[in-house]
Amino acid sequence: MRVLVLGGDGYLGWPTALHLSNKGHHVGVVDNFIRRQYDFELGTQSLVPIANLQKRVSRWKQLSGNEIDIFIGDLQEAEFVYSLLKQFQPQAIVHFGEQRSAPYSMIDRAHAVYTQVNNVVGTLNLLYAIAELDPNIHLVKLGSMGEYGTPNIDIEEGFIEINHRGRRDILPYPKQPGSFYHLSKVHDSHNLHFACKTWGLRATDLNQGIVYGQETNETVIHPDLATRYDYDAVFGTVLNRFLVQAVVGHNLTVYGQGSQTRGMLDIRDTVQCVEIALNNPAKQGEYRVFNQFTESFTVKELAELVASLSVENPKIEFLEDPRVELDSHYYRAAHTKLLDLGLVPHLLSDTLIDSLFSLVQRHKDRVDHSVILPSINWRNTSSPVVSRQKADF
C-alpha cells in the first residue's frame, strides 16, 4: 500500500512510518518540523537525542533496504497539500500532523488561535484535496479520548443510541473537551463526519488515550531511529513525566487529588492500531470511530506505581490543579472495536516499567529540572509563560 504519514517526524508519526515501512508498505513522511520549533520556543528538548529526519530516513534505508520518501511542507498551504497528493498518489493517509499539546493551546490567545487554525485548517485542506483528487483514499486520523471529557455515563465509540420522546436515533457522542487543543480535535471529527457523508469519503477517527513509552521494534535498531521522549509540563505525558521525576530525585507531582482517570496505551500499540485500521479500511462514505486505548488508570495510581518500583523512593506531591477538570469522576469507556479486529495489547507491567526506568536512567544527564513543574494555568487568559523564545504566529 502507498501510505502517507503526516507529522512523520513526530513522537508517534516517526515510529508509525518505520513500522509500516517494515511491513512492506511504500511510505512517505510529511512534516514542516514545527514540533522541533516548539522545543526552541519553550527551551526544552527530548530526553532521548533524536536525529534529523533526513538522517533517520537514510539510516533506515541502510539498515532495512526500504525507501521512505520525504515531503517538507505545511498542511495549512492548500497548494502544497494538493501537490503532495498528486505526486505521491497515496492509497491511505495517516494524519498525525497537528499541534498535540493541551497545555500549549492554553498558554494565551495566540497559542489557542494557532492551535485551532493549524489543526482545523490543515485537516480541511486535506479533506478537500482527497475529495477532488481521489475520494477512494482512506484517511486514518488521530483523534483524542479527551474529546469526550468525563461524562457521568459510559463513553461509547463515537456514536450513541438516543431514545427521546418516543423517537430513536444513533447520534455522534456528545463532546465535552477540556482545552482548546481538544476542541480542535472535536472540530476535526465533525469535519470528517460531514465530508464522509457529503462527499462519500472514508475515514477512521482514532480517539487515542495517553501514550507512554518510547521504544518500538524498529526504533531500537539504531540510535538514529529513536523517537522523542517528552517529560516537560507542556508536552510530556503523565507516566513519562513521573518516570523522569523518580529517576532524578524529584517529587512526583500529581495535579489535584489525582483521581482523574484516563485511558492509556503503549506506544507499540499505537503503531499496531494504525496498521489494523489500514488493513481493515472504512467503506466508501463511512466515518467510523475507534477508541484507542488498552487500560485505564487514575493519575494517583500511576504515581503510586512508579514510586513503588523506583529505587529512589520518591515522594508524591499534590499540587493545585492548573487545569479545569473534575478531580473525581465516573469513567468507563468502550474500546472493543480494535480488539475485535485483532489488537493484542501490551499491558502496563512491572517489566515494562523497569525498561522505561532503564531508558530514563541512561539519559538522566539531559533532564532540565526547570521545565518539569506546570507553568500554564487554564484559568488565566495569559500564562506567565514557559516561552523563552517568543513564537511569532
SEVEX-483303 format. One record per residue: x, y, z of N, C-alpha, C in turn; residue in three letters. Coordinates in steps of 0.02 Angstrom, whole numbers, plus 50000, padded with zeros to 5 digits. Atoms other than C-alpha are relative to their C-alpha. Layout:
<pts>
XYZXYZXYZAla;...
</pts>
This chain:
<pts>
500424994050000500005000050000500445006250000Met;499654993549998500585017949967499685004150056Arg;500274996749941500395026850135500405006350015Val;499704993849977500735044950179499905000650075Leu;500054998749929501125048450362500125007450012Val;499954992849987500775066650404500235001150072Leu;499684999449935501805072850550500494994350012Gly;499575005949997503035058950511500665000950034Gly;499394998849962504465067150606499865000050075Asp;500194999149931503505067150770500044993750043Gly;499965005249949503385056450927499674993549977Tyr;500365005950023502095044450854500054998949925Leu;499975000550072502235048350669500614996249975Gly;499395003450023504035042550652499994992550013Trp;500045007249990503825025450736499474996649956Pro;500525002850044502225022950635500274999249929Thr;499715000550068503145026650472500484994149996Ala;499545005649999504515014250519499634993350001Leu;500385006249994503255000850568499674998149935His;500335001450063502285002450407500494998349945Leu;499485001650049503865002550303500264993050011Ser;499755006749983504464986950393499504994649980Asn;500525004650020502794978750348499934999649924Lys;500005000550072503144981550164499625005349962Gly;500354994550033502134997250129500495005149972His;499604994450027502825011350021499785006250038His;500184994749954502875025550147500315006649979Val;499764993250007503025044250125499875003750065Gly;500104996149939503275055650276499975007449982Val;500124992950013502675073650280500085003850065Val;499924996149939503215086750406500255007049982Asp;499724993250008503615105350425500475001650058Asn;499524999649944504695102350581499805005150054Phe;500224995149950503635114050688500064997150070Ile;499925002849933503725101650834500705001550027Arg;499324998349978505605104650841500055007550018Arg;500024992849985505235123350839499695001250069Gln;500294999249934504135121350993500534999150055Tyr;499455001049952505665114651086500415006450007Asp;499614993850000506615130251036499635005550036Phe;500424994949968505185141351091499984999250075Glu;500115001349929504965132951260500644998750039Leu;499375001549966506795129651297500044993050026Gly;500005007049980506535110851306500334995849947Thr;499755004850049507205095451220499774993050018Gln;500165006949988506815077151202500524997050048Ser;499535003349955507575066751342500484995649960Leu;499595004350044508195054551209500215004149939Val;499794996250060509255062751073499684997149937Pro;500315002350062508415062050903500375003049940Ile;499674997850061509205063150732499525004049958Ala;500444996450045508555074650596499674995049952Asn;500405004650040507285067150476500404996949943Leu;499615002650055508485065550331500484994450022Gln;499545005149974509735055850437499614993850021Lys;500415005749981508345044850507499834995749940Arg;500225003650060507725040250334500594996549966Val;499405002950030509485037250268500234993950039Ser;499795005649959509905025950415499524994149991Arg;500495005350010508285016150391500114996449934Trp;499875003150065508675013150208500634995650003Lys;499375003849993510445007450253499884993450037Gln;500095005949958509814995150384499474995249974Leu;500565004250021508204988850304499964998949925Ser;500065000250072508414992150119499375003349975Gly;500644997150018506735001150120500055007649993Asn;500024992850012506485018550047499415003150037Glu;500554995849975505455031650139500075006849966Ile;499984993550035505015047150038499885005650050Asp;500074994249957505165064150122499675005749963Ile;500334994150027503995078850089499985005350055Phe;499964994749950504275095350180499515005549981Ile;500494994850014502825107350191499475000550054Gly;500504998449949501365114450290499304998449973Asp;500685001950021499595107250281499545006049996Leu;500414994050006498905124850302500045003049930Gln;499914997550068499525128250125499674995149952Glu;500405004550042498225120750009500384997749938Ala;499635001750061499355121249856500494994350014Glu;499545005549981500635110349947499624993550008Phe;500385006149987499295097850001499784996849934Val;500225002650065498595095949825500604997049961Tyr;499405002350034500355094249752500264993550030Ser;499785006049963500805081349884499614993949978Leu;500425005850018499335070049842500094998149927Leu;499895001450071499605071749655500664996349989Lys;499345002950010501445067249671500064993050029Gln;499915006549968501365052749794499454995049983Phe;500585004250016499635046049747499884994650052Gln;500095004849946499285037949915499354996249994Pro;500615003849991498025024149943499715001250070Gln;500224998549932497945028850127500435005550028Ala;499644994549966498445043650235499904999250075Ile;500015000149926498885042850420500165007050024Val;499954992949984498635060050495500175001250073His;499764998049934499705064450647500205007450000Phe;499704993550011500105081850580499655005850033Gly;500334994549965499355093050715500395001750064Glu;499744998149935499885102750870499644995950052Gln;500315005249960499565089651004499975001450075Arg;499974998849928499775098051174499435004350025Ser;500524996049968498315103851281500295006150036Ala;499724994249967499415114851392500255005449951Pro;499754995250049500225122951239499435004349973Tyr;500574996350028498505127751173499695004850050Ser;500294995949947498085135951340500475005450025Met;499524995049977499605147351355499695007049998Ile;500304993450008498695162751288499594999949935Asp;500424999550060497595168951146500384997849938Arg;499635001550061498965167451014500104992549992Ala;499895007250005499325149251055499354996149990His;500655003150012497475144751062499795000849927Ala;500184998850069497155152850893500444996049953Val;499545003850042498705145050818499814992649999Tyr;500165007249996498215127650879499384998449959Thr;500615001550036496465128550809500065001249925Gln;499904998850072496955136350642500444994649970Val;499555005150026498405124450618499654993349992Asn;500305006750001497415108850661499394999549955Asn;500635000450038495715112750585500105001649926Val;499904998150070496295121550426500414994849963Val;499605005250033497625108550389499584993949981Gly;500435005850014496345094550402499485001649947Thr;500484998150052495075104150298500325000149931Leu;499655000250064496355106750160500094992949976Asn;499905007050017496705088150165499354996849975Leu;500645002950020494865083450154499795002349931Leu;500174997450067494585094750003500444996849947Tyr;499545003050049496135087849916499814992749986Ala;500205006950010495565069849945499354999749958Ile;500645000150036493795073749884500095001649926Ala;499934997850069494395082149725500484995749959Glu;499495003850037495875070949681499894992550002Leu;500105007249995495465053449745499584998350062Asp;500435001449942493945050349858500074993050028Pro;499915006849975494475032249875500544999450053Asn;499485000149949495935036849988499694999050069Ile;500235001249931495675030050165500405004550047His;499684995549952496055043550294499944997150070Leu;499985002249930496595037250465500265005950040Val;499864993649967496555052350578500054998950076Lys;499925000549928497215053750756499535004950035Leu;500424996049957495855059950872500244999550072Gly;499805000249930495855060151062499424997950044Ser;500515001649951494915052151205499785006250038Met;500174993749967494955069751278499435003749968Gly;500584996850032493605074651154499374998850042Glu;500605001949965492325065751263499925003650067Tyr;500044997449932492765073851429499874994350048Gly;500145005149949492155064651584499265000050018Thr;500725000249986490265062151569499834995050054Pro;500215004549947489305053351706499624993949973Asn;500285006050032488795039551585500574996549963Ile;499495003650038489765026351488500165003749935Asp;499784997050064490785033051341499994994449947Ile;500035004850055490385023851179500535001749948Glu;499494998950052491475022651023499715004449945Glu;500184995250051490995038350930499265001749996Gly;500714998950009489105036250925499614997150059Phe;500425002349945487705033751050499274999649976Ile;500715000850017485915027251032499585004150048Glu;500414995649960484665040151094499264998349990Ile;500735000650002482835037151137499725006250034Asn;500234993649974481965053851158499295001449977His;500704998450014480095057251170499704995549946Arg;500305004950045479655041451079500364999149934Gly;499615000650061480945043750941500694997250016Arg;499345003249991482575034150918500475002149945Arg;499504998550051484175038950830500694998150027Asp;499295001049982486045034950830500375006449981Ile;499714993450010486985051250850500735000150023Leu;499324999349974488795056850873499995001050076Pro;499984999549927489265055051056500135007350021Tyr;499894993149979489145071951147500725001150024Pro;499304998549984490845080151168500055005550053Lys;499874995049949491485089751319500755001050008Gln;499274999449999493295093951276500255004850054Pro;499734996349943494425101151410500535005149984Gly;499504995050019495585112651312499875002249929Ser;500084997750069495705122551151500314994949952Phe;499745005450041496775108351084499474994749989Tyr;500515005250007495425095551121499395002549960His;500524997150042494145107351045500174999549926Leu;499815000650070495145107250884499894992949975Ser;500125006950019495025088350883499254998649989Lys;500725000750009493135089450904499795003049933Val;500154996950065493045101450756500214995349943His;499775004850051494085088950655499514994349991Asp;500465005750003492905074750699499365001949964Ser;500604997750034491395084750644500135001049925His;499844998950071492255089650481500104993449963Asn;499925006550031492755071650446499324996749987Leu;500665003150006490985065550478499615003349943His;500354996350051490255079050367500274998349930Phe;499705001450065491495075650225499834993049975Ala;500185006850020491135057050226499284999749978Cys;500725000050016489255060050225499865003849935Lys;500154995650056489315073750093500354998049936Thr;499605001450060490715068449975500154992649990Trp;499885007250008490745049550003500714998050017Gly;499335002049979492475049550082499974994450051Leu;499985005249948493035035950201500555001750050Arg;499534997849949493875039750366499924995950064Ala;499995003149934494365031450529500305004950049Thr;499784995449948494495042650681500244995950060Asp;499725003849945495665035150811500035004450062Leu;500014996149938495185042750979500484996950050Asn;499455003149963496815039151065500045002450072Gln;499864998249931497165038751251500715002750007Gly;499334997649986498775044351334500514994649983Ile;499495004850020500295035851257500605000450046Val;499385000149960501785030351360500514995749963Tyr;499465003950030503465023151312500345003649943Gly;499604996750052504745027051179500284995049949Gln;499675004850042505335010751102499504995549963Glu;500375005050040504585000250961500514995249970Thr;499545004950028505324985450869500495003149951Asn;499574996850050506024997150737500455005350030Glu;499604994449975506625012050839500604997850040Thr;499445002449959507775001250947500574997249958Val;499495003050042508774995050798500645004149999Ile;499424995550003509915010350795499825006650033His;500154993649969510055026750894499725005349952Pro;500264995250049509705036550734499264999149986Asp;500705001350013507985028650727499555001550061Leu;500384998749939507455033850903499485005549990Ala;500504994750000505885043950929500065004050064Thr;499954995449943505605057951055499774996850065Arg;500265001649934505325056251241499925006750037Tyr;500134993549969504495071751316499804999150073Asp;500135000449928504445074451504499805006750031Tyr;500154993449974504125093151522499255000750013Asp;500694999049980502495100251589499545002049942Ala;500404997850057501915106051416499864994249953Val;500095005550047502195090951303500094993150031Phe;499885006549970502675077151424499364996850026Gly;500585003549975501335064151457500134997450071Thr;499955000749928500985059351637500474994450023Val;499575005549977501845042351653500735001449982Leu;499324998350019503375047951555500305005250047Asn;499774994749954503485063251669500164997150069Arg;499885003049935503335053051829500654996050001Phe;499395004150003504725041251774500625004450003Leu;499434995549998505925055651743500075003050070Val;499974997149934505475063751909500294995050050Gln;499765005149953505795047452001500764998949993Ala;499295001550011507505044551922500455005750024Val;499564994349981508165062151957499875002450071Val;500114998249930507515062752136499515005650011Gly;500514994849995506085074752104499364996950027His;500655002549978504415072952192499564998649939Asn;500485001550054503065065052083499425004950008Leu;500484994649992501915079852052499334998049970Thr;500685001950019500075074952047499575006250005Val;500454994250001498795088151998499364998450037Tyr;500615001249961497355089752121500104994050045Gly;499975006049959496945073952217500244993949962Gln;499765005550040497475062952072499494994849983Gly;500535004950015495795054452049499785000249927Ser;500184999650070495695059551866500184993349967Gln;499895006450032495515043551764500075000949925Thr;499884999350072496195041851588500154993249969Arg;499815005850038496355028451455500715000749975Gly;499294999750018498155023951413500184994149956Met;499745005550040499145013451292500745000749987Leu;499295000650016500905007951250500125002649929Asp;499854997450067501745016351100500014994449948Ile;500015005650047501924999051022499294998349977Arg;500695001250020500034997651022499745005549954Asp;500194994650046499865014550935500154997849928Thr;499825001950068500795008050782499604993949978Val;500405006050017499854991550790499285002049982Gln;500694997850014498165000550795499955003349931Cys;500014996850066498605011150643500024994749945Val;499955005350049499104995550547499344996249993Glu;500645003450002497474986950594499485004149963Ile;500484995650034496455001950536500135000049925Ala;499835000050072497385002150369499814993449967Leu;500155006650029497154983450342499264998449999Asn;500735001049997495294984750381499675006949987Asn;500204993150013494805001050294499255001250007Pro;500704997950000493195010750314499714999349930Ala;500335000550064491925008750175499915007049970Lys;500134993650033491575022350048499415003550033Gln;500524996249967490555035850133499944998850074Gly;500045001849929490895028650306500485004150042Glu;499594996949948491515038650454499924995750062Tyr;500035004449942491955027150598500505002450053Arg;499594997949943492725029650769500224993950039Val;499725005149956493885018050865500285003550061Phe;499684997649939494285021851047500654996150010Asn;499355003350003496145018051050500375000750067Gln;499635000749938496725013451225499924992950025Phe;500025006949978497024997451319499844999250074Thr;500135000349928496905001351506499835007050026Glu;500164993649968496265014951623500335000350069Ser;499704999049935497165022051774499835007050025Phe;500014993249973496985036751892500725002550001Thr;499334997049998498435048851898500364997850065Val;499705002149937498725044152080500244992849997Lys;499795007050008498785025652037500664999549963Glu;499375000150038500155029151909500585002450043Leu;499474997449957501145039452034500204994850052Ala;499865005149948500995025852167500384994149970Glu;499655005550033501555012552042500735001849988Leu;499314997950013503095022451991500395000650065Val;499654999349936503525026652171500184993350030Ala;499885006649970503365008452225500564996249965Ser;499495003650038504565002552089500665003749994Leu;499404995950007505845016452099500484998850058Ser;499495000949947507465013452195500125006650037Val;499904993549969507495032152232499475001750053Glu;500544999049952505895030852337499745007249999Asn;500244993050004505155047452276499365000950040Pro;500624998349967503785056252372499495002349948Lys;500544997550043502105060252293499775006750028Ile;500184993249981501705078752298499365002049963Glu;500644998150030499935085052267500005007649990Phe;499994992950018499885101752176499295002449985Leu;500634997250024498435113452144499954998749925Glu;500095001950070497725107651977499995006349956Asp;500004994350044498185120351842499464999549946Pro;500525001150050496825112851731499315000950032Arg;500694999949976494945114951746499694993349981Val;500235006850013494375096951762499724997150064Glu;500265003549942493405085651877500554995650029Leu;499495004149968494565077652003499754992950009Asp;500305006549990493425063352049499404999349955Ser;500535000650050492265056751915499914992749979His;500145006550030491465041651835500384999449933Tyr;499665000850064492475034351691499974992749978Tyr;500035006750030492015019251588499895001049926Arg;500014998850072492405019651403500064993549962Ala;499965005950043492095006451271500625000449957Ala;499425000350045493615000851171500084992949973His;500015006950023493164984551087500134999249925Thr;499975000950073493234988150900500694997849976Lys;499335002050020495124986950883500174993050025Leu;499895006849974495164971550994499654994949956Leu;500375004550044493854963650882500364998949934Asp;499635000450063494964967150732500704996950008Leu;499375003649990496464958550812500535003350042Gly;499504996849957497344970750928500204995450058Leu;499735003749943498454961351051500395005050042Val;499704994449963498834974551183500604998150043Pro;499475000449951500424977151282499745003550062His;500274997049939499784980051458500575002550045Leu;499514997149955500704990651585500204994850052Leu;499765005249955501784978851687500645002250034Ser;499384998449965503234979051807500604999549953Asp;499455000950047504364972851668500075006149955Thr;499984994050042503884987451556500265006050039Leu;499784994449959504114999851696500764999650010Ile;499285000849991505844992651728500385002249938Asp;499654998150061506324995051546499975007649989Ser;500044992850006505695012951549500455003550051Leu;499534997349951506665016451709500714999849972Phe;499335000850029508205009851621500135005149945Ser;499944995050053507895021151471500145006950028Leu;499914993449970507725036651579500675000550036Val;499365000149965509245031751683500585001449953Gln;499464999150049510325031251527500075007249977Arg;499994993250027509855049051480499865005350054His;500204995549946509595057151651500415006550001Lys;499594993950002511015069551621499705005449955Asp;500324995250045509905077951490499385003250032Arg;500614997449968508495081651614500115007350023Val;500014993149977508115100151642499455000650052Asp;500494999849945507275101651812499535006049994His;500404993950002506615119051771499384999549956Ser;500585000650046505365112751640499494994950024Val;500435005449977504525099351746499355002550031Ile;500604997649964503315109551853499545003949953Leu;500474996650045501725116551772500065007650006Pro;499964992750001501775134851721499425003149961Ser;500574997750039500165136051619499364998550038Ile;500615000849960498515138851710499405001349956Asn;500604999550043496865135651621499575006250018Trp;500434994649976496035149451725500245006949977Arg;499724993750022497175163051658499975000549924Asn;500024999250073496945170051483500705001149972Thr;499314999450022498815173151477500454997650056Ser;499565002849949500015162151573500675003649999Ser;499344996749997501675169551633500524995349971Pro;499815006150034502395158251506500714997850011Val;499575005050029503585144951482500435002849945Val;499664998450063504065153751323500645003950012Ser;499344996749992505915157751325500205003449935Arg;499894997050066505935161951141499325001449971Gln;500674998150021504415171551081499824996949932Lys;500245002850063503435162250949499625005349962Ala;500354995150041502775172650805499504996449957Asp;500525003550039501115165850742499675005149953Phe;
</pts>
